[in-house]
Amino acid sequence: MRYFEYIDEKSNKFWEIHNHWNADKTYIEVRFGKIGSEGRITKHVYYGVDAGEKLESNLIKVLFMAISNTVLERNLMHTGLIH
């Protein structure tokens, strides 16, 4: 399982990514939400080890892109370049 947190003055979020590669039907489960809550769960079914590794990698990339966009937007708002 992989676990990530994003904490700043306005956010307090977590993400868990768990690869169920040894289940009858292979899938990746993502649990996310506000730290301290149960969060929400999404499941992504995949077929084959390579597909699972690629899916997990892509989910992590999307997570980091979302965090980067949030940080960039807040920095631009702080400088007054966007409202």
Protein Blocks (a to p, Z undefined) as FASTA:
>chain_A
ZZdddddfkbccdddddddfkbmbdcdddddddehiabjadddddedjklmmmmmmmmmm
mmmmmmmmmmmmmmmmmnopaZZ
